[in-house]
């Protein structure tokens, strides 16, 4: 995929439309998600899964390294986006699909928090929680899926190597802190890939969105 400057990309009417509409939709989805997590946190019932992998791991608070991997990937990605608008718009649309699909899967499964869970102190993710914290946003993992989406959208090999390492490390750390079941983190990359694929389809189907026309 060729790389174009923001100035050149902005001259593409379809790019402007996708960017502006994508940002508006993202704000709406985040507002809905903000209220959805408050709802899911307070529902009754739900299963506690018998996760033998979690059972072998003593729960520890590893919030600091989790936030480190999360923040470092975000910083690297958005620094690259300053010169690569295609990467940004692909991530933007993919993120919308992840947020929507997570609300659907969380509402369908309605898992209860794993035994021994330690609250994750994450100021970045905490911005979208209406309650003080949430331990019912389980299937599938937002942390692992969004970091994997960063990996999929990135174009530089050195960035991708680090981001893949970050996804694997963060997934293990989430299990150590018992904030997710194994199935939550294992399934996350597959959902992320599906959302990435849908993002690419949206951009390809958009009239005159092909970046070689900007």
C-alpha positions as CSV (number, residue, x, y, z in Angstrom):
1,X,0.0,0.0,0.0
2,X,1.4,3.3,-1.0
3,X,1.9,6.1,1.5
4,X,0.5,9.6,0.9
5,X,0.7,12.8,2.9
6,X,-2.3,14.1,4.8
7,X,-2.4,17.1,2.5
8,X,-2.6,15.0,-0.6
9,X,-5.1,12.6,1.0
10,X,-7.3,15.4,2.2
11,X,-7.8,16.5,-1.4
12,X,-9.6,13.2,-2.0
13,X,-13.3,13.8,-1.3
14,X,-14.0,10.2,-0.4
15,X,-11.1,10.2,2.1
16,X,-12.5,13.4,3.7
17,X,-16.0,11.8,3.9
18,X,-14.7,8.6,5.4
19,X,-12.6,10.4,7.9
20,X,-15.2,12.9,9.1
21,X,-18.1,10.3,9.2
22,X,-15.8,7.8,10.8
23,X,-14.9,10.2,13.6
24,X,-18.6,11.1,14.1
25,X,-19.6,7.4,14.2
26,X,-16.7,6.7,16.7
27,X,-17.9,9.4,19.1
28,X,-21.5,8.0,18.9
29,X,-20.2,4.4,19.5
30,X,-18.0,5.4,22.4
31,X,-21.0,7.2,24.0
32,X,-23.1,4.0,23.6
33,X,-20.2,1.9,24.9
34,X,-19.9,4.2,27.9
35,X,-23.5,3.5,28.9
36,X,-23.4,-0.2,27.8
37,X,-20.6,-1.0,30.3
38,X,-22.6,0.6,33.1
39,X,-25.5,-1.7,32.1
40,X,-23.4,-4.9,31.8
41,X,-21.7,-4.2,35.1
42,X,-25.0,-4.2,37.0
43,X,-26.8,-7.2,35.4
44,X,-27.6,-10.2,37.5
45,X,-26.6,-13.8,36.7
46,X,-23.9,-14.9,34.3
47,X,-21.4,-17.8,34.4
48,X,-18.0,-18.0,36.0
49,X,-16.0,-20.2,33.7
50,X,-13.8,-23.1,34.8
51,X,-10.6,-21.9,33.3
52,X,-7.8,-24.3,34.2
53,X,-5.1,-22.0,32.9
54,X,-6.1,-19.2,35.2
55,X,-6.3,-21.8,38.0
56,X,-2.6,-22.5,37.6
57,X,-1.7,-18.8,37.7
58,X,-1.5,-17.0,41.0
59,X,-3.2,-13.6,40.6
60,X,-0.8,-10.6,40.6
61,X,-1.3,-6.9,40.0
62,X,0.6,-6.2,36.8
63,X,-1.3,-3.0,35.8
64,X,1.9,-1.0,35.2
65,X,3.4,-3.3,32.5
66,X,0.0,-3.7,30.9
67,X,-0.4,0.1,30.6
68,X,3.2,0.4,29.4
69,X,2.7,-2.0,26.5
70,X,-0.7,-0.3,25.7
71,X,0.7,3.2,25.8
72,X,3.9,2.4,23.9
73,X,2.0,0.9,21.0
74,X,-0.5,3.8,20.9
75,X,2.4,6.3,20.8
76,X,4.3,4.5,18.1
77,X,1.2,4.0,15.9
78,X,0.0,7.5,16.0
79,X,3.5,8.9,15.4
80,X,3.5,6.8,12.2
81,X,0.0,8.1,11.3
82,X,1.3,11.7,11.1
83,X,2.8,10.7,7.7
84,X,0.4,7.9,6.8
85,X,-3.3,8.8,6.6
86,X,-4.2,5.4,5.1
87,X,-3.0,3.6,8.2
88,X,-5.1,6.0,10.4
89,X,-8.3,5.7,8.5
90,X,-8.0,1.9,8.3
91,X,-7.6,1.7,12.1
92,X,-10.4,4.2,12.7
93,X,-13.0,2.1,10.9
94,X,-11.6,-1.2,12.3
95,X,-11.9,0.3,15.8
96,X,-15.5,1.1,15.3
97,X,-16.2,-2.5,14.3
98,X,-14.3,-3.8,17.4
99,X,-16.3,-1.6,19.8
100,X,-19.6,-2.6,18.2
101,X,-18.8,-6.3,18.0
102,X,-17.5,-6.4,21.6
103,X,-20.8,-4.9,22.9
104,X,-22.6,-7.7,21.0
105,X,-20.4,-10.6,22.2
106,X,-20.3,-9.3,25.8
107,X,-24.1,-9.0,25.9
108,X,-24.5,-12.5,24.4
109,X,-22.1,-14.2,26.8
110,X,-22.6,-12.1,30.0
111,X,-19.7,-13.9,31.8
112,X,-19.0,-13.0,35.4
113,X,-15.5,-12.0,36.5
114,X,-12.9,-14.7,36.9
115,X,-12.1,-16.0,40.3
116,X,-9.3,-14.0,41.9
117,X,-9.6,-11.0,39.6
118,X,-7.5,-7.9,40.5
119,X,-8.9,-4.6,39.2
120,X,-6.9,-3.3,36.3
121,X,-5.7,0.3,37.0
122,X,-5.7,1.5,33.4
123,X,-6.4,5.3,32.9
124,X,-6.6,4.9,29.1
125,X,-9.3,2.2,29.0
126,X,-11.0,3.8,32.1
127,X,-12.0,6.8,30.0
128,X,-14.9,4.8,28.4
129,X,-16.3,3.4,31.6
130,X,-19.3,5.1,33.2
131,X,-18.7,3.2,36.5
132,X,-15.5,3.5,38.4
133,X,-14.3,0.2,36.9
134,X,-15.7,-2.7,35.0
135,X,-15.0,-6.4,35.4
136,X,-17.8,-7.7,33.2
137,X,-16.4,-6.6,29.8
138,X,-14.9,-10.0,29.1
139,X,-15.5,-11.8,25.8
140,X,-13.6,-10.8,23.9
141,X,-10.6,-8.8,25.3
142,X,-10.6,-5.1,24.2
143,X,-7.0,-4.7,25.2
144,X,-5.7,-7.6,23.1
145,X,-8.0,-7.0,20.1
146,X,-7.2,-3.3,19.8
147,X,-3.4,-3.8,20.2
148,X,-3.6,-6.5,17.5
149,X,-5.5,-4.1,15.3
150,X,-2.7,-1.6,15.7
151,X,-0.3,-4.4,14.6
152,X,-2.5,-5.3,11.5
153,X,-2.7,-1.6,10.4
154,X,1.0,-0.8,10.8
155,X,3.2,-0.9,7.8
156,X,6.8,-0.8,9.1
157,X,8.3,-4.2,10.0
158,X,10.2,-3.0,13.1
159,X,6.9,-1.6,14.5
160,X,5.0,-4.8,13.7
161,X,7.6,-6.9,15.4
162,X,7.3,-4.8,18.6
163,X,3.5,-4.7,18.4
164,X,3.2,-8.4,18.1
165,X,5.5,-8.8,21.1
166,X,3.3,-6.3,22.9
167,X,0.1,-8.2,22.1
168,X,1.5,-11.5,23.3
169,X,3.0,-10.0,26.5
170,X,-0.1,-8.0,27.3
171,X,-2.3,-11.1,26.8
172,X,-0.2,-13.1,29.2
173,X,-0.3,-10.2,31.7
174,X,-4.1,-10.0,31.5
175,X,-4.3,-13.6,32.5
176,X,-1.8,-13.2,35.3
177,X,-4.0,-10.4,36.7
178,X,-7.1,-12.6,36.1
179,X,-9.0,-9.8,34.4
180,X,-9.8,-12.0,31.5
181,X,-10.5,-15.7,30.8
182,X,-8.1,-17.5,28.4
183,X,-10.8,-17.7,25.8
184,X,-11.2,-13.9,25.9
185,X,-7.5,-13.2,24.9
186,X,-7.1,-16.2,22.6
187,X,-10.2,-15.2,20.5
188,X,-9.3,-11.4,20.4
189,X,-6.9,-11.5,17.5
190,X,-9.4,-13.4,15.3
191,X,-12.1,-10.8,16.0
192,X,-9.6,-8.0,15.4
193,X,-8.6,-9.6,12.1
194,X,-12.3,-9.7,11.1
195,X,-12.8,-6.1,12.0
196,X,-9.6,-5.2,10.0
197,X,-10.9,-7.1,7.0
198,X,-14.2,-5.2,7.2
199,X,-12.4,-1.9,7.5
200,X,-10.5,-2.7,4.3
201,X,-13.7,-3.7,2.5
202,X,-15.4,-0.4,3.5
203,X,-12.5,1.6,2.1
204,X,-12.3,-0.5,-1.1
205,X,-16.1,-0.1,-1.7
206,X,-16.0,3.6,-1.0
207,X,-16.3,5.5,-4.4
208,X,-13.0,6.9,-5.5
209,X,-11.4,6.0,-2.2
210,X,-8.5,4.1,-3.8
211,X,-5.5,6.0,-2.5
212,X,-3.8,6.0,-5.9
213,X,-6.5,8.5,-6.9
214,X,-5.7,11.2,-4.3
